[in-house]
Each structure stands twice: as C-alpha cells, then as structure tokens.
Amino acid sequence: MKPVEYLKSIKTELKHVSWPTKKQAMAFSVIVVVISVATSLYLGFFDFIFSKILEFFVL
C-alpha cells in the first residue's frame, strides 16, 4: 500500500469514529485526575506506614 493511499484510508476510518463531546471529555479528564490523586494518596499512605514499620525493626 502506498503512503498516500494509507493516509486516505486513515482519513476515511476517522470519519467513523464516535468522538466524545467537549463536556464528556472534560468529565472523563476530571475522573482520571481524581482517581490518580486518590491512588497516589492511598499508595503514599501505605508507603509511609510500611517505611515506619521497617524503620522500627531496622533501627
């Protein structure tokens, strides 16, 4: 397949994509940020706890 044909087929396929609205994209972005922050806090909490436990046994 030639590069020009390939690019034309990509353009055709992109017309079939169901793109999210601006409101949906913003909502999904907020969800991703909230879940990322919650996960980092969760993991940070356990990292802190386990490091204190390890520090207790090592020192």
N, CA, C and O of each residue as an XYZ file, in Angstrom:
236
protein
N       0.851     -1.179      0.000
C       0.000      0.000      0.000
C       0.894      1.239      0.000
O       1.863      1.323      0.755
N       0.560      2.166     -0.834
C       1.338      3.395     -0.930
C       0.994      4.319      0.238
O      -0.116      4.255      0.767
N       1.928      5.172      0.642
C       1.667      6.083      1.770
C       0.444      6.980      1.567
O      -0.288      7.236      2.523
N       0.212      7.455      0.362
C      -0.923      8.339      0.103
C      -2.237      7.566      0.288
O      -3.186      8.080      0.880
N      -2.283      6.345     -0.217
C      -3.476      5.514     -0.045
C      -3.725      5.220      1.429
O      -4.863      5.227      1.898
N      -2.641      4.964      2.143
C      -2.740      4.681      3.569
C      -3.339      5.877      4.318
O      -4.231      5.708      5.149
N      -2.852      7.071      4.025
C      -3.364      8.278      4.676
C      -4.829      8.528      4.323
O      -5.600      8.979      5.170
N      -5.214      8.243      3.094
C      -6.619      8.400      2.700
C      -7.504      7.419      3.464
O      -8.611      7.763      3.879
N      -7.009      6.192      3.648
C      -7.806      5.203      4.383
C      -7.932      5.593      5.854
O      -8.962      5.352      6.484
N      -6.881      6.192      6.390
C      -6.945      6.672      7.778
C      -8.016      7.760      7.894
O      -8.822      7.748      8.824
N      -8.017      8.684      6.961
C      -8.995      9.778      6.976
C     -10.416      9.219      6.905
O     -11.313      9.702      7.596
N     -10.615      8.206      6.073
C     -11.937      7.585      5.944
C     -12.345      6.914      7.247
O     -13.486      7.058      7.686
N     -11.433      6.187      7.865
C     -11.731      5.499      9.126
C     -12.025      6.481     10.258
O     -12.883      6.214     11.099
N     -11.328      7.601     10.287
C     -11.552      8.593     11.339
C     -12.941      9.222     11.258
O     -13.448      9.737     12.254
N     -13.549      9.182     10.090
C     -14.913      9.689      9.960
C     -15.912      8.780     10.668
O     -17.002      9.225     11.029
N     -15.556      7.514     10.872
C     -16.431      6.545     11.520
C     -16.286      6.555     13.047
O     -17.065      5.914     13.751
N     -15.300      7.275     13.545
C     -15.046      7.305     14.983
C     -16.108      8.147     15.678
O     -16.496      9.209     15.192
N     -16.565      7.659     16.808
C     -17.529      8.406     17.615
C     -16.744      9.233     18.637
O     -16.335      8.721     19.679
N     -16.541     10.495     18.333
C     -15.735     11.364     19.187
C     -16.573     11.858     20.363
O     -17.760     12.139     20.196
N     -15.968     11.968     21.561
C     -16.715     12.491     22.715
C     -16.960     13.990     22.563
O     -16.215     14.697     21.884
N     -18.020     14.450     23.211
C     -18.286     15.886     23.213
C     -17.285     16.562     24.159
O     -16.571     15.897     24.909
N     -17.252     17.876     24.105
C     -16.340     18.615     24.980
C     -16.690     18.351     26.450
O     -15.804     18.204     27.292
N     -17.987     18.294     26.743
C     -18.440     18.043     28.113
C     -18.011     16.649     28.585
O     -17.569     16.489     29.723
N     -18.140     15.652     27.721
C     -17.723     14.295     28.075
C     -16.217     14.223     28.285
O     -15.748     13.592     29.232
N     -15.464     14.866     27.406
C     -14.004     14.849     27.516
C     -13.556     15.490     28.827
O     -12.651     14.985     29.490
N     -14.186     16.599     29.199
C     -13.848     17.257     30.463
C     -14.203     16.368     31.649
O     -13.426     16.262     32.598
N     -15.364     15.731     31.604
C     -15.795     14.857     32.700
C     -14.842     13.675     32.853
O     -14.458     13.330     33.971
N     -14.459     13.054     31.739
C     -13.536     11.923     31.797
C     -12.165     12.365     32.310
O     -11.511     11.631     33.051
N     -11.737     13.551     31.920
C     -10.446     14.065     32.386
C     -10.465     14.289     33.899
O      -9.504     13.960     34.595
N     -11.565     14.850     34.398
C     -11.697     15.070     35.839
C     -11.685     13.738     36.572
O     -11.044     13.613     37.616
N     -12.383     12.743     36.040
C     -12.409     11.420     36.662
C     -11.003     10.827     36.722
O     -10.608     10.270     37.746
N     -10.257     10.943     35.647
C      -8.889     10.413     35.617
C      -8.012     11.111     36.651
O      -7.245     10.455     37.355
N      -8.118     12.428     36.748
C      -7.305     13.175     37.719
C      -7.686     12.793     39.150
O      -6.808     12.593     39.989
N      -8.978     12.690     39.433
C      -9.433     12.341     40.783
C      -8.965     10.946     41.162
O      -8.469     10.739     42.269
N      -9.115      9.985     40.257
C      -8.675      8.620     40.550
C      -7.158      8.571     40.717
O      -6.661      7.842     41.576
N      -6.421      9.323     39.923
C      -4.962      9.353     40.041
C      -4.528      9.925     41.385
O      -3.630      9.382     42.030
N      -5.156     11.010     41.808
C      -4.818     11.614     43.102
C      -5.181     10.663     44.245
O      -4.404     10.491     45.184
N      -6.363     10.046     44.163
C      -6.784      9.114     45.206
C      -5.833      7.920     45.288
O      -5.484      7.481     46.383
N      -5.421      7.400     44.154
C      -4.495      6.269     44.129
C      -3.141      6.662     44.706
O      -2.540      5.894     45.457
N      -2.658      7.847     44.361
C      -1.361      8.279     44.885
C      -1.419      8.498     46.398
O      -0.462      8.183     47.106
N      -2.519      9.027     46.890
C      -2.669      9.195     48.337
C      -2.744      7.841     49.044
O      -2.137      7.653     50.098
N      -3.476      6.917     48.472
C      -3.617      5.569     49.022
C      -2.248      4.872     49.090
O      -1.862      4.335     50.129
N      -1.531      4.892     47.969
C      -0.216      4.248     47.941
C       0.791      4.990     48.820
O       1.630      4.360     49.463
N       0.716      6.305     48.853
C       1.606      7.093     49.703
C       1.381      6.805     51.167
O       2.336      6.746     51.942
N       0.127      6.623     51.563
C      -0.197      6.296     52.947
C       0.437      4.969     53.347
O       1.085      4.878     54.390
N       0.250      3.933     52.517
C       0.813      2.634     52.845
C       2.337      2.632     52.772
O       2.991      1.929     53.543
N       2.901      3.403     51.862
C       4.356      3.532     51.806
C       4.880      4.143     53.105
O       5.890      3.693     53.647
N       4.195      5.160     53.593
C       4.587      5.800     54.848
C       4.496      4.815     56.011
O       5.419      4.719     56.820
N       3.389      4.087     56.095
C       3.181      3.126     57.177
C       4.250      2.033     57.140
O       4.869      1.728     58.159
N       4.464      1.442     55.955
C       5.442      0.364     55.856
C       6.863      0.852     56.096
O       7.678      0.111     56.645
N       7.176      2.074     55.700
C       8.515      2.594     55.955
C       8.722      2.825     57.453
O       9.821      2.611     57.964
N       7.682      3.255     58.156
C       7.790      3.425     59.616
C       7.943      2.074     60.312
O       8.713      1.956     61.265
N       7.220      1.054     59.848
C       7.363     -0.285     60.408
C       8.759     -0.818     60.167
O       9.383     -1.361     61.079
N       9.257     -0.670     58.946
C      10.602     -1.130     58.626
C      11.642     -0.368     59.434
O      12.605     -0.958     59.923
N      11.454      0.925     59.572
C      12.362      1.751     60.356
C      12.378      1.291     61.823
O      13.429      1.301     62.464
N      11.231      0.895     62.344
C      11.143      0.413     63.713
C      11.980     -0.851     63.898
O      12.678     -0.988     64.903
N      11.918     -1.767     62.948
C      12.638     -3.026     63.066
C      14.128     -2.893     62.751
O      14.937     -3.640     63.303
N      14.498     -1.982     61.898
C      15.893     -1.841     61.488
C      16.685     -1.021     62.496
O      17.838     -1.345     62.780
N      16.098      0.022     63.034
C      16.837      0.905     63.955
C      16.661      0.524     65.384
O      17.220      1.172     66.269
